[in-house]
Amino acid sequence: MGERGHMRIGDLAARTGASVRSLRYYEQQGLLRARRSPRAQRVYDEDAVDRVRLLKRLYGAGLTSAVIATLLPCVDAPSEQTTRATIAVMRRERDRIGEQIAQLAATREQLSSLIEIASSFHDEQLGGPAVAS
């Protein structure tokens, strides 16, 4: 850690599990802000930890940099104007993620059925329980 409450890029990477490369990319996309130290090193405030964790979740859910950039004004400074500008995008992304969740749940159920069938076959044909699930 650098100055009190400030961290360098390696510290932020360690605390968030994000790679240094990802942090540089987030900054390049305008999604994360860093100041420069007198030695020209990137320095992040403590709130960057939560910001990076949010960015990782949004990217993990399949949102693009452009969509995330559209949503961040609501995170940073919600106002009537920014909220109106982003509600449709947020609803679209929420609905898309909901559909992904439904598809994943259906796939999980299919796998559970296949496991049951394979386990039953194994027990009947090979005379013992299959590998634990």
KAPE-V863226 format. One record per residue. PHI is phi in whole degrees, -180 to 180 (NA if undefined). OMEGA is omega in radians with two decimals (none if undefined). D_LAST is the distance of its C-alpha to the last C-alpha in Angstrom with 1 decimal. Layout:
# KAPE-V863226
phi:PHI omega:OMEGA d_last:D_LAST
phi:PHI omega:OMEGA d_last:D_LAST
This chain:
# KAPE-V863226
phi:NA omega:3.11 d_last:43.7
phi:-89 omega:3.11 d_last:47.2
phi:-57 omega:-3.10 d_last:49.5
phi:-55 omega:3.09 d_last:48.4
phi:79 omega:3.14 d_last:45.6
phi:-123 omega:-3.12 d_last:45.5
phi:-136 omega:3.08 d_last:43.2
phi:-86 omega:-3.03 d_last:43.4
phi:-61 omega:3.11 d_last:41.0
phi:-65 omega:3.10 d_last:39.0
phi:-66 omega:3.13 d_last:38.6
phi:-65 omega:3.11 d_last:37.3
phi:-61 omega:-3.13 d_last:34.9
phi:-63 omega:-3.09 d_last:33.5
phi:-75 omega:-3.05 d_last:33.2
phi:-110 omega:-3.07 d_last:31.5
phi:79 omega:3.09 d_last:29.4
phi:-87 omega:3.09 d_last:31.6
phi:-76 omega:3.07 d_last:33.3
phi:-59 omega:3.11 d_last:37.1
phi:-60 omega:3.10 d_last:37.4
phi:-62 omega:3.14 d_last:35.5
phi:-62 omega:3.09 d_last:37.8
phi:-64 omega:3.10 d_last:40.8
phi:-63 omega:3.12 d_last:39.7
phi:-57 omega:3.13 d_last:39.2
phi:-65 omega:3.14 d_last:42.7
phi:-60 omega:-3.14 d_last:44.1
phi:-82 omega:-3.14 d_last:42.8
phi:80 omega:-3.10 d_last:44.4
phi:-94 omega:-3.11 d_last:41.2
phi:-141 omega:-3.13 d_last:41.7
phi:-111 omega:3.05 d_last:45.0
phi:-131 omega:2.98 d_last:46.1
phi:-99 omega:3.08 d_last:49.5
phi:-109 omega:3.09 d_last:51.1
phi:-76 omega:3.07 d_last:52.2
phi:-56 omega:3.10 d_last:55.7
phi:-92 omega:3.11 d_last:54.1
phi:69 omega:3.05 d_last:52.6
phi:-87 omega:3.05 d_last:49.0
phi:-67 omega:3.11 d_last:46.6
phi:-131 omega:-3.08 d_last:46.4
phi:-115 omega:3.04 d_last:44.0
phi:-79 omega:-3.12 d_last:44.3
phi:-57 omega:-3.10 d_last:41.6
phi:-68 omega:3.09 d_last:40.7
phi:-65 omega:3.13 d_last:39.5
phi:-62 omega:3.12 d_last:36.2
phi:-64 omega:-3.14 d_last:35.4
phi:-62 omega:-3.13 d_last:36.8
phi:-65 omega:3.10 d_last:34.7
phi:-61 omega:3.08 d_last:31.5
phi:-63 omega:3.13 d_last:32.6
phi:-59 omega:3.12 d_last:33.4
phi:-62 omega:3.12 d_last:30.0
phi:-65 omega:-3.12 d_last:28.3
phi:-65 omega:3.07 d_last:30.8
phi:-63 omega:3.13 d_last:30.5
phi:-61 omega:3.11 d_last:26.7
phi:-84 omega:3.06 d_last:27.1
phi:97 omega:3.10 d_last:29.3
phi:-75 omega:3.12 d_last:32.7
phi:-88 omega:3.09 d_last:35.5
phi:-58 omega:-3.12 d_last:38.0
phi:-64 omega:3.13 d_last:40.7
phi:-67 omega:3.13 d_last:38.7
phi:-61 omega:3.12 d_last:37.8
phi:-61 omega:3.11 d_last:41.5
phi:-69 omega:-3.07 d_last:42.4
phi:-82 omega:-3.02 d_last:40.2
phi:-60 omega:3.07 d_last:41.1
phi:-58 omega:3.08 d_last:44.6
phi:-69 omega:3.11 d_last:42.9
phi:-75 omega:-3.03 d_last:40.9
phi:-76 omega:-3.07 d_last:44.0
phi:-155 omega:-3.13 d_last:46.7
phi:-57 omega:3.07 d_last:46.0
phi:-150 omega:3.13 d_last:49.1
phi:-57 omega:-3.10 d_last:50.2
phi:-68 omega:-3.12 d_last:50.9
phi:-68 omega:3.13 d_last:47.7
phi:-65 omega:3.10 d_last:45.6
phi:-60 omega:-3.09 d_last:47.4
phi:-71 omega:-3.04 d_last:47.0
phi:-116 omega:-3.08 d_last:43.2
phi:-57 omega:-3.12 d_last:42.1
phi:-63 omega:3.13 d_last:41.7
phi:-65 omega:-3.14 d_last:39.7
phi:-62 omega:3.11 d_last:37.4
phi:-63 omega:-3.13 d_last:36.9
phi:-62 omega:-3.14 d_last:36.3
phi:-68 omega:3.09 d_last:33.6
phi:-60 omega:-3.14 d_last:32.0
phi:-66 omega:3.12 d_last:31.9
phi:-64 omega:3.12 d_last:30.5
phi:-66 omega:3.08 d_last:27.7
phi:-60 omega:3.09 d_last:27.1
phi:-65 omega:3.09 d_last:26.9
phi:-61 omega:3.13 d_last:24.4
phi:-62 omega:3.13 d_last:22.2
phi:-62 omega:3.12 d_last:22.6
phi:-65 omega:3.10 d_last:21.7
phi:-64 omega:3.12 d_last:18.5
phi:-64 omega:3.11 d_last:17.5
phi:-65 omega:3.11 d_last:18.3
phi:-65 omega:3.10 d_last:16.4
phi:-61 omega:3.13 d_last:13.2
phi:-64 omega:3.09 d_last:14.0
phi:-63 omega:3.10 d_last:14.6
phi:-64 omega:3.10 d_last:11.4
phi:-61 omega:3.11 d_last:9.6
phi:-64 omega:3.12 d_last:12.3
phi:-63 omega:3.10 d_last:11.8
phi:-63 omega:3.12 d_last:8.2
phi:-61 omega:-3.13 d_last:9.7
phi:-62 omega:-3.12 d_last:12.7
phi:-65 omega:3.13 d_last:11.3
phi:-66 omega:3.12 d_last:9.4
phi:-63 omega:3.12 d_last:12.7
phi:-60 omega:-3.13 d_last:14.7
phi:-60 omega:-3.13 d_last:13.2
phi:-62 omega:-3.09 d_last:13.7
phi:-72 omega:-3.01 d_last:17.2
phi:-85 omega:-3.01 d_last:18.4
phi:-111 omega:3.00 d_last:17.2
phi:71 omega:3.07 d_last:17.4
phi:-175 omega:-3.13 d_last:14.2
phi:-67 omega:3.07 d_last:10.6
phi:-74 omega:3.09 d_last:8.5
phi:-59 omega:-3.12 d_last:6.4
phi:-58 omega:-3.12 d_last:3.8
phi:-90 omega:none d_last:0.0
